[in-house]
Amino acid sequence: MKVFVTLGPDQRQAASDAAAAEAAGFDGVSTGEHLFFHGATPNAFVSLAAAAGATSRIRLLSSLTILPLYSAALAAKLAIGLDQVSEGRFDFGIGVGGEFPGEFTAAGVPARERGPRTNEALDVLTRLFTGETTEFHGTYTHVPGLRIMPPPIQAGGPPLWVGGRRPAALRRAGRFADVWFPYMYTPEQLADSLTVVRQHAERHGRDPTTITGAIHCWGGVDDDPARPLARGGRRCRRRNLSAGLQPPRRPVSPARDAGACTRPNSGVPRRRGGCAGLLSCRVGGAAHSHRRVLRAGGTRRDPEPTLIVYKYSAHHNCLVV
């Protein structure tokens, strides 16, 4: 199992936090992004470039870049540039976004087009990532026989992590993903959806065994392992019971038993406001310290093959896995 930790929203700390994560033994760092959002959010390309300069071993994951907010060619150039400066350590996670419509308005991109734009952009990315001359004429992108130089260090470009929850996202992952990366899934949902993704991959002539899975779940860090579980459970109840969600009933293991807050009898967690399980760990010092998360998480290993990504949130005092 590989374990990543997400950098905090303060981009001034990206380099030092990434260096601390590498020293703690994590396999990688990650960061999401928004153009506009409810609070401070980084830009993944900028934060991960800073992280690249402060590290030499760990992987660097955008989790997730909202691809339809970029022109496809520009996204390809930025991804290849980050792959270059990191010496081939970049993993390109993408999603369609949509939970904050205002950022689409500000970018001049109709939110209703985000799915088709993402599909076309991924088609363009995979072509430009080859380093060969590309001729492409689509609905949103036209590349008139051009190539990006220098090409990516990783053959075929940075691995693509495709996020999402809906059937369209599973089809997209089957066509393009190296890693299927849903949010707020139980392990059972991850396994079932990964089977569907691999079926889609076969339909596109891809080897389905090359696609792996990653999953998020929630956790807390405290001197007393019981406190983050209780705190997280209360937070789930406050935010989710009014929406008809059910909090997890017991502590969970991130790789084997990541219980989810779900609509009753639906089998599918809500996209917003839910939690995908609670993980408790014991460390020393102040409970809200980001560096404590780095120290605690960096020593955790699990024999399960599921790929887990830890994300730290100072606002919620938790890890998102």
NULUMDO-196680 format. One record per residue (C-alpha): chain; x, y, z. Coordinates in Angstrom, 2 decimals. Layout:
// residues N
<atom ch="A" X="X" Y="Y" Z="Z"/>
...
//
This chain:
// residues 321
<atom ch="A" X="0.00" Y="0.00" Z="0.00"/>
<atom ch="A" X="1.22" Y="3.48" Z="-0.85"/>
<atom ch="A" X="0.41" Y="6.35" Z="1.49"/>
<atom ch="A" X="0.26" Y="10.02" Z="0.50"/>
<atom ch="A" X="-0.40" Y="13.11" Z="2.62"/>
<atom ch="A" X="-2.08" Y="16.19" Z="1.23"/>
<atom ch="A" X="-0.42" Y="19.56" Z="1.62"/>
<atom ch="A" X="-2.35" Y="22.25" Z="3.50"/>
<atom ch="A" X="-4.03" Y="25.25" Z="1.86"/>
<atom ch="A" X="-1.14" Y="27.63" Z="2.70"/>
<atom ch="A" X="1.09" Y="27.42" Z="-0.36"/>
<atom ch="A" X="3.91" Y="29.13" Z="1.54"/>
<atom ch="A" X="4.30" Y="25.89" Z="3.50"/>
<atom ch="A" X="4.21" Y="23.55" Z="0.49"/>
<atom ch="A" X="7.97" Y="23.08" Z="0.23"/>
<atom ch="A" X="8.63" Y="22.56" Z="3.94"/>
<atom ch="A" X="5.61" Y="20.29" Z="4.41"/>
<atom ch="A" X="6.61" Y="18.19" Z="1.41"/>
<atom ch="A" X="10.15" Y="17.85" Z="2.76"/>
<atom ch="A" X="8.75" Y="16.80" Z="6.14"/>
<atom ch="A" X="6.49" Y="14.24" Z="4.45"/>
<atom ch="A" X="9.43" Y="12.76" Z="2.59"/>
<atom ch="A" X="11.50" Y="12.59" Z="5.78"/>
<atom ch="A" X="8.58" Y="10.90" Z="7.56"/>
<atom ch="A" X="8.46" Y="8.12" Z="5.00"/>
<atom ch="A" X="5.35" Y="8.96" Z="3.00"/>
<atom ch="A" X="5.19" Y="7.73" Z="-0.58"/>
<atom ch="A" X="3.91" Y="11.05" Z="-1.88"/>
<atom ch="A" X="2.21" Y="14.37" Z="-1.32"/>
<atom ch="A" X="-0.93" Y="15.61" Z="-2.99"/>
<atom ch="A" X="-3.06" Y="18.72" Z="-3.24"/>
<atom ch="A" X="-6.39" Y="19.63" Z="-4.72"/>
<atom ch="A" X="-7.35" Y="22.97" Z="-6.16"/>
<atom ch="A" X="-10.11" Y="25.39" Z="-7.04"/>
<atom ch="A" X="-10.06" Y="28.65" Z="-8.96"/>
<atom ch="A" X="-12.57" Y="30.09" Z="-6.47"/>
<atom ch="A" X="-14.06" Y="28.32" Z="-3.47"/>
<atom ch="A" X="-15.52" Y="28.86" Z="0.00"/>
<atom ch="A" X="-12.07" Y="29.31" Z="1.54"/>
<atom ch="A" X="-8.38" Y="29.35" Z="0.74"/>
<atom ch="A" X="-7.39" Y="26.83" Z="-1.90"/>
<atom ch="A" X="-4.04" Y="26.28" Z="-3.64"/>
<atom ch="A" X="-3.21" Y="25.76" Z="-7.27"/>
<atom ch="A" X="-1.94" Y="22.21" Z="-7.63"/>
<atom ch="A" X="0.67" Y="22.95" Z="-10.29"/>
<atom ch="A" X="2.21" Y="25.74" Z="-8.19"/>
<atom ch="A" X="2.17" Y="23.89" Z="-4.86"/>
<atom ch="A" X="3.54" Y="20.69" Z="-6.35"/>
<atom ch="A" X="6.29" Y="22.57" Z="-8.21"/>
<atom ch="A" X="7.39" Y="23.99" Z="-4.86"/>
<atom ch="A" X="7.19" Y="20.50" Z="-3.37"/>
<atom ch="A" X="9.25" Y="19.09" Z="-6.22"/>
<atom ch="A" X="12.10" Y="21.47" Z="-5.48"/>
<atom ch="A" X="12.17" Y="20.45" Z="-1.82"/>
<atom ch="A" X="12.09" Y="16.68" Z="-2.34"/>
<atom ch="A" X="13.85" Y="13.99" Z="-4.34"/>
<atom ch="A" X="11.91" Y="10.75" Z="-3.82"/>
<atom ch="A" X="8.19" Y="11.12" Z="-3.12"/>
<atom ch="A" X="5.46" Y="11.22" Z="-5.76"/>
<atom ch="A" X="3.54" Y="14.43" Z="-6.42"/>
<atom ch="A" X="-0.21" Y="14.09" Z="-7.06"/>
<atom ch="A" X="-2.78" Y="16.69" Z="-8.05"/>
<atom ch="A" X="-5.92" Y="15.53" Z="-6.28"/>
<atom ch="A" X="-7.71" Y="16.78" Z="-8.25"/>
<atom ch="A" X="-7.07" Y="19.31" Z="-11.00"/>
<atom ch="A" X="-10.39" Y="20.61" Z="-12.35"/>
<atom ch="A" X="-9.48" Y="19.91" Z="-15.94"/>
<atom ch="A" X="-12.36" Y="21.68" Z="-17.75"/>
<atom ch="A" X="-11.23" Y="25.02" Z="-16.30"/>
<atom ch="A" X="-8.04" Y="24.75" Z="-18.38"/>
<atom ch="A" X="-7.52" Y="24.67" Z="-22.10"/>
<atom ch="A" X="-6.37" Y="21.16" Z="-22.94"/>
<atom ch="A" X="-3.08" Y="22.26" Z="-24.47"/>
<atom ch="A" X="-2.25" Y="24.50" Z="-21.51"/>
<atom ch="A" X="-3.03" Y="21.70" Z="-19.05"/>
<atom ch="A" X="-0.75" Y="19.38" Z="-21.02"/>
<atom ch="A" X="2.07" Y="21.94" Z="-20.99"/>
<atom ch="A" X="1.75" Y="22.51" Z="-17.24"/>
<atom ch="A" X="1.64" Y="18.77" Z="-16.50"/>
<atom ch="A" X="4.65" Y="18.07" Z="-18.67"/>
<atom ch="A" X="6.52" Y="20.98" Z="-17.11"/>
<atom ch="A" X="5.83" Y="19.64" Z="-13.63"/>
<atom ch="A" X="6.93" Y="16.18" Z="-14.75"/>
<atom ch="A" X="10.17" Y="17.75" Z="-15.97"/>
<atom ch="A" X="11.00" Y="19.74" Z="-12.83"/>
<atom ch="A" X="10.15" Y="16.77" Z="-10.60"/>
<atom ch="A" X="12.31" Y="14.37" Z="-12.63"/>
<atom ch="A" X="9.32" Y="12.21" Z="-13.50"/>
<atom ch="A" X="7.53" Y="12.11" Z="-10.14"/>
<atom ch="A" X="4.21" Y="13.75" Z="-11.09"/>
<atom ch="A" X="0.84" Y="11.96" Z="-11.02"/>
<atom ch="A" X="-1.90" Y="13.94" Z="-12.77"/>
<atom ch="A" X="-5.23" Y="13.60" Z="-10.99"/>
<atom ch="A" X="-8.20" Y="15.12" Z="-12.76"/>
<atom ch="A" X="-11.87" Y="15.71" Z="-12.06"/>
<atom ch="A" X="-14.74" Y="17.62" Z="-13.62"/>
<atom ch="A" X="-15.59" Y="19.80" Z="-10.60"/>
<atom ch="A" X="-18.97" Y="21.49" Z="-10.47"/>
<atom ch="A" X="-19.53" Y="21.85" Z="-6.72"/>
<atom ch="A" X="-18.70" Y="25.57" Z="-6.95"/>
<atom ch="A" X="-20.42" Y="26.87" Z="-10.12"/>
<atom ch="A" X="-19.08" Y="30.39" Z="-9.75"/>
<atom ch="A" X="-15.56" Y="29.35" Z="-10.72"/>
<atom ch="A" X="-16.88" Y="28.06" Z="-14.04"/>
<atom ch="A" X="-18.66" Y="31.36" Z="-14.64"/>
<atom ch="A" X="-15.47" Y="33.28" Z="-13.84"/>
<atom ch="A" X="-13.44" Y="31.07" Z="-16.20"/>
<atom ch="A" X="-15.94" Y="31.48" Z="-19.03"/>
<atom ch="A" X="-16.70" Y="27.77" Z="-19.11"/>
<atom ch="A" X="-20.35" Y="26.61" Z="-18.99"/>
<atom ch="A" X="-20.61" Y="24.18" Z="-16.10"/>
<atom ch="A" X="-22.92" Y="21.93" Z="-18.14"/>
<atom ch="A" X="-20.04" Y="21.34" Z="-20.57"/>
<atom ch="A" X="-17.55" Y="20.18" Z="-17.98"/>
<atom ch="A" X="-17.98" Y="16.47" Z="-18.73"/>
<atom ch="A" X="-17.57" Y="16.67" Z="-22.53"/>
<atom ch="A" X="-14.72" Y="19.17" Z="-22.14"/>
<atom ch="A" X="-12.91" Y="16.83" Z="-19.76"/>
<atom ch="A" X="-13.31" Y="13.85" Z="-22.09"/>
<atom ch="A" X="-11.95" Y="15.79" Z="-25.03"/>
<atom ch="A" X="-9.12" Y="17.28" Z="-22.96"/>
<atom ch="A" X="-8.03" Y="13.81" Z="-21.83"/>
<atom ch="A" X="-7.94" Y="12.71" Z="-25.46"/>
<atom ch="A" X="-5.71" Y="15.68" Z="-26.25"/>
<atom ch="A" X="-3.50" Y="15.09" Z="-23.19"/>
<atom ch="A" X="-2.79" Y="11.47" Z="-24.03"/>
<atom ch="A" X="-1.75" Y="12.49" Z="-27.54"/>
<atom ch="A" X="0.47" Y="15.38" Z="-26.46"/>
<atom ch="A" X="2.02" Y="13.28" Z="-23.70"/>
<atom ch="A" X="3.57" Y="11.04" Z="-26.35"/>
<atom ch="A" X="5.90" Y="13.87" Z="-27.34"/>
<atom ch="A" X="4.90" Y="13.38" Z="-30.97"/>
<atom ch="A" X="3.41" Y="15.91" Z="-33.36"/>
<atom ch="A" X="-0.32" Y="16.10" Z="-32.73"/>
<atom ch="A" X="-3.07" Y="16.99" Z="-35.16"/>
<atom ch="A" X="-6.39" Y="17.29" Z="-33.34"/>
<atom ch="A" X="-9.63" Y="19.05" Z="-34.20"/>
<atom ch="A" X="-12.41" Y="18.66" Z="-31.67"/>
<atom ch="A" X="-15.32" Y="20.62" Z="-30.32"/>
<atom ch="A" X="-13.29" Y="22.65" Z="-27.82"/>
<atom ch="A" X="-9.66" Y="22.12" Z="-28.84"/>
<atom ch="A" X="-7.71" Y="22.45" Z="-32.09"/>
<atom ch="A" X="-4.04" Y="21.48" Z="-32.27"/>
<atom ch="A" X="-2.70" Y="22.16" Z="-35.77"/>
<atom ch="A" X="0.16" Y="19.66" Z="-36.06"/>
<atom ch="A" X="2.17" Y="20.73" Z="-33.01"/>
<atom ch="A" X="4.23" Y="19.04" Z="-30.31"/>
<atom ch="A" X="5.16" Y="20.07" Z="-26.78"/>
<atom ch="A" X="8.89" Y="20.27" Z="-26.16"/>
<atom ch="A" X="10.53" Y="19.04" Z="-24.09"/>
<atom ch="A" X="8.37" Y="15.92" Z="-23.77"/>
<atom ch="A" X="7.50" Y="14.39" Z="-20.39"/>
<atom ch="A" X="10.16" Y="12.38" Z="-18.60"/>
<atom ch="A" X="7.75" Y="9.53" Z="-17.85"/>
<atom ch="A" X="7.03" Y="7.49" Z="-20.96"/>
<atom ch="A" X="3.53" Y="8.31" Z="-22.12"/>
<atom ch="A" X="3.31" Y="11.18" Z="-19.69"/>
<atom ch="A" X="2.35" Y="11.45" Z="-16.03"/>
<atom ch="A" X="-0.02" Y="8.69" Z="-14.83"/>
<atom ch="A" X="-3.64" Y="9.82" Z="-14.98"/>
<atom ch="A" X="-5.79" Y="9.52" Z="-11.85"/>
<atom ch="A" X="-9.43" Y="10.01" Z="-12.81"/>
<atom ch="A" X="-11.79" Y="11.01" Z="-10.03"/>
<atom ch="A" X="-15.55" Y="11.08" Z="-9.76"/>
<atom ch="A" X="-18.56" Y="9.12" Z="-8.60"/>
<atom ch="A" X="-21.09" Y="8.97" Z="-11.40"/>
<atom ch="A" X="-21.37" Y="6.46" Z="-14.27"/>
<atom ch="A" X="-19.82" Y="8.98" Z="-16.66"/>
<atom ch="A" X="-16.73" Y="9.13" Z="-14.44"/>
<atom ch="A" X="-16.41" Y="5.33" Z="-14.48"/>
<atom ch="A" X="-16.59" Y="5.34" Z="-18.27"/>
<atom ch="A" X="-14.02" Y="8.14" Z="-18.40"/>
<atom ch="A" X="-11.70" Y="6.23" Z="-16.09"/>
<atom ch="A" X="-12.05" Y="3.09" Z="-18.18"/>
<atom ch="A" X="-10.95" Y="4.98" Z="-21.25"/>
<atom ch="A" X="-8.14" Y="7.06" Z="-19.81"/>
<atom ch="A" X="-7.19" Y="6.29" Z="-16.19"/>
<atom ch="A" X="-4.15" Y="4.61" Z="-14.75"/>
<atom ch="A" X="-5.78" Y="5.00" Z="-11.34"/>
<atom ch="A" X="-9.52" Y="5.11" Z="-10.56"/>
<atom ch="A" X="-9.84" Y="7.64" Z="-7.75"/>
<atom ch="A" X="-13.38" Y="8.02" Z="-6.37"/>
<atom ch="A" X="-14.27" Y="10.05" Z="-3.32"/>
<atom ch="A" X="-16.29" Y="8.84" Z="-0.32"/>
<atom ch="A" X="-16.59" Y="5.20" Z="-1.35"/>
<atom ch="A" X="-16.61" Y="2.17" Z="0.90"/>
<atom ch="A" X="-14.07" Y="-0.54" Z="0.05"/>
<atom ch="A" X="-16.94" Y="-2.56" Z="-1.39"/>
<atom ch="A" X="-17.95" Y="0.30" Z="-3.64"/>
<atom ch="A" X="-14.35" Y="0.78" Z="-4.68"/>
<atom ch="A" X="-14.02" Y="-2.89" Z="-5.60"/>
<atom ch="A" X="-17.33" Y="-2.94" Z="-7.47"/>
<atom ch="A" X="-16.64" Y="0.31" Z="-9.32"/>
<atom ch="A" X="-13.10" Y="-0.77" Z="-10.19"/>
<atom ch="A" X="-14.58" Y="-3.87" Z="-11.81"/>
<atom ch="A" X="-16.87" Y="-1.63" Z="-13.88"/>
<atom ch="A" X="-13.96" Y="0.67" Z="-14.80"/>
<atom ch="A" X="-11.93" Y="-2.32" Z="-15.97"/>
<atom ch="A" X="-14.87" Y="-3.53" Z="-18.05"/>
<atom ch="A" X="-14.99" Y="-0.14" Z="-19.75"/>
<atom ch="A" X="-11.23" Y="-0.34" Z="-20.28"/>
<atom ch="A" X="-11.62" Y="-3.65" Z="-22.12"/>
<atom ch="A" X="-14.19" Y="-2.09" Z="-24.41"/>
<atom ch="A" X="-11.56" Y="0.49" Z="-25.36"/>
<atom ch="A" X="-8.96" Y="-2.18" Z="-26.05"/>
<atom ch="A" X="-6.98" Y="-1.51" Z="-22.89"/>
<atom ch="A" X="-5.46" Y="-4.04" Z="-20.50"/>
<atom ch="A" X="-7.81" Y="-3.79" Z="-17.49"/>
<atom ch="A" X="-5.23" Y="-5.15" Z="-15.07"/>
<atom ch="A" X="-3.14" Y="-2.00" Z="-15.50"/>
<atom ch="A" X="-5.80" Y="0.13" Z="-13.75"/>
<atom ch="A" X="-5.52" Y="0.36" Z="-9.96"/>
<atom ch="A" X="-7.71" Y="2.05" Z="-7.34"/>
<atom ch="A" X="-7.37" Y="4.74" Z="-4.72"/>
<atom ch="A" X="-9.86" Y="5.82" Z="-2.07"/>
<atom ch="A" X="-10.54" Y="8.62" Z="0.42"/>
<atom ch="A" X="-11.70" Y="8.20" Z="3.99"/>
<atom ch="A" X="-11.73" Y="10.47" Z="7.02"/>
<atom ch="A" X="-9.52" Y="10.26" Z="10.08"/>
<atom ch="A" X="-8.44" Y="12.17" Z="13.13"/>
<atom ch="A" X="-5.17" Y="12.46" Z="15.08"/>
<atom ch="A" X="-5.12" Y="12.86" Z="18.85"/>
<atom ch="A" X="-3.26" Y="11.70" Z="21.97"/>
<atom ch="A" X="-6.36" Y="9.67" Z="22.83"/>
<atom ch="A" X="-7.46" Y="7.47" Z="19.90"/>
<atom ch="A" X="-11.08" Y="7.58" Z="21.11"/>
<atom ch="A" X="-11.41" Y="11.36" Z="20.86"/>
<atom ch="A" X="-11.09" Y="11.80" Z="17.09"/>
<atom ch="A" X="-13.58" Y="8.98" Z="16.57"/>
<atom ch="A" X="-16.10" Y="10.66" Z="18.86"/>
<atom ch="A" X="-15.39" Y="14.10" Z="17.35"/>
<atom ch="A" X="-15.74" Y="12.78" Z="13.83"/>
<atom ch="A" X="-18.93" Y="10.95" Z="14.65"/>
<atom ch="A" X="-20.47" Y="14.11" Z="16.11"/>
<atom ch="A" X="-19.43" Y="16.07" Z="13.03"/>
<atom ch="A" X="-21.04" Y="13.48" Z="10.77"/>
<atom ch="A" X="-24.23" Y="13.65" Z="12.78"/>
<atom ch="A" X="-24.37" Y="17.45" Z="12.81"/>
<atom ch="A" X="-23.79" Y="17.76" Z="9.08"/>
<atom ch="A" X="-25.42" Y="14.69" Z="7.68"/>
<atom ch="A" X="-28.39" Y="13.44" Z="9.67"/>
<atom ch="A" X="-30.47" Y="16.36" Z="8.46"/>
<atom ch="A" X="-29.68" Y="15.20" Z="4.92"/>
<atom ch="A" X="-30.73" Y="11.63" Z="5.66"/>
<atom ch="A" X="-27.18" Y="10.27" Z="6.03"/>
<atom ch="A" X="-26.00" Y="7.58" Z="8.39"/>
<atom ch="A" X="-22.65" Y="8.00" Z="10.21"/>
<atom ch="A" X="-20.29" Y="5.03" Z="10.52"/>
<atom ch="A" X="-21.14" Y="2.82" Z="13.50"/>
<atom ch="A" X="-17.63" Y="1.73" Z="14.47"/>
<atom ch="A" X="-13.92" Y="2.51" Z="13.97"/>
<atom ch="A" X="-12.56" Y="1.49" Z="10.62"/>
<atom ch="A" X="-9.34" Y="0.39" Z="8.95"/>
<atom ch="A" X="-8.53" Y="2.60" Z="5.95"/>
<atom ch="A" X="-7.61" Y="-0.28" Z="3.66"/>
<atom ch="A" X="-10.09" Y="-2.93" Z="4.71"/>
<atom ch="A" X="-13.15" Y="-1.39" Z="6.30"/>
<atom ch="A" X="-13.65" Y="2.28" Z="5.46"/>
<atom ch="A" X="-17.31" Y="2.67" Z="6.41"/>
<atom ch="A" X="-19.23" Y="5.51" Z="4.81"/>
<atom ch="A" X="-21.96" Y="7.97" Z="5.67"/>
<atom ch="A" X="-24.64" Y="7.11" Z="3.14"/>
<atom ch="A" X="-28.25" Y="7.72" Z="2.33"/>
<atom ch="A" X="-30.28" Y="4.98" Z="3.98"/>
<atom ch="A" X="-30.62" Y="1.94" Z="1.73"/>
<atom ch="A" X="-28.90" Y="3.70" Z="-1.17"/>
<atom ch="A" X="-25.47" Y="2.08" Z="-1.10"/>
<atom ch="A" X="-24.02" Y="5.33" Z="-2.48"/>
<atom ch="A" X="-22.57" Y="8.02" Z="-0.19"/>
<atom ch="A" X="-23.62" Y="11.60" Z="-0.80"/>
<atom ch="A" X="-21.13" Y="13.75" Z="-2.67"/>
<atom ch="A" X="-21.19" Y="16.60" Z="-0.18"/>
<atom ch="A" X="-21.10" Y="16.74" Z="3.56"/>
<atom ch="A" X="-20.58" Y="13.04" Z="4.13"/>
<atom ch="A" X="-17.65" Y="11.20" Z="5.58"/>
<atom ch="A" X="-16.12" Y="8.03" Z="4.24"/>
<atom ch="A" X="-15.10" Y="6.45" Z="7.51"/>
<atom ch="A" X="-13.15" Y="7.36" Z="10.63"/>
<atom ch="A" X="-9.56" Y="6.38" Z="11.32"/>
<atom ch="A" X="-7.98" Y="6.95" Z="14.74"/>
<atom ch="A" X="-4.26" Y="7.10" Z="15.45"/>
<atom ch="A" X="-2.21" Y="8.07" Z="18.52"/>
<atom ch="A" X="0.61" Y="10.62" Z="18.39"/>
<atom ch="A" X="2.24" Y="13.08" Z="20.77"/>
<atom ch="A" X="1.86" Y="16.85" Z="20.95"/>
<atom ch="A" X="-0.96" Y="19.17" Z="19.93"/>
<atom ch="A" X="-3.85" Y="17.43" Z="18.19"/>
<atom ch="A" X="-4.13" Y="19.96" Z="15.35"/>
<atom ch="A" X="-0.49" Y="19.97" Z="14.25"/>
<atom ch="A" X="0.09" Y="19.22" Z="10.57"/>
<atom ch="A" X="3.58" Y="17.93" Z="11.31"/>
<atom ch="A" X="2.13" Y="15.43" Z="13.79"/>
<atom ch="A" X="0.03" Y="14.08" Z="10.96"/>
<atom ch="A" X="3.17" Y="13.75" Z="8.87"/>
<atom ch="A" X="5.00" Y="11.89" Z="11.64"/>
<atom ch="A" X="2.09" Y="9.64" Z="12.52"/>
<atom ch="A" X="0.98" Y="8.78" Z="9.02"/>
<atom ch="A" X="4.46" Y="8.29" Z="7.67"/>
<atom ch="A" X="5.01" Y="5.28" Z="9.88"/>
<atom ch="A" X="1.72" Y="3.55" Z="9.03"/>
<atom ch="A" X="1.78" Y="0.58" Z="6.67"/>
<atom ch="A" X="-0.87" Y="-1.98" Z="5.84"/>
<atom ch="A" X="-0.48" Y="-5.23" Z="3.92"/>
<atom ch="A" X="-3.63" Y="-4.56" Z="1.87"/>
<atom ch="A" X="-2.95" Y="-3.64" Z="-1.76"/>
<atom ch="A" X="-5.49" Y="-0.80" Z="-1.84"/>
<atom ch="A" X="-3.84" Y="2.53" Z="-2.58"/>
<atom ch="A" X="-4.73" Y="5.11" Z="0.06"/>
<atom ch="A" X="-4.26" Y="8.87" Z="-0.14"/>
<atom ch="A" X="-4.20" Y="10.77" Z="3.12"/>
<atom ch="A" X="-5.34" Y="14.38" Z="3.05"/>
<atom ch="A" X="-4.90" Y="16.73" Z="6.00"/>
<atom ch="A" X="-7.47" Y="19.42" Z="6.75"/>
<atom ch="A" X="-6.57" Y="21.91" Z="9.45"/>
<atom ch="A" X="-10.10" Y="23.33" Z="9.40"/>
<atom ch="A" X="-11.67" Y="19.98" Z="10.21"/>
<atom ch="A" X="-8.68" Y="18.69" Z="12.20"/>
<atom ch="A" X="-8.73" Y="15.43" Z="10.27"/>
<atom ch="A" X="-7.16" Y="13.39" Z="7.55"/>
<atom ch="A" X="-9.05" Y="12.75" Z="4.35"/>
<atom ch="A" X="-7.98" Y="9.42" Z="2.97"/>
//
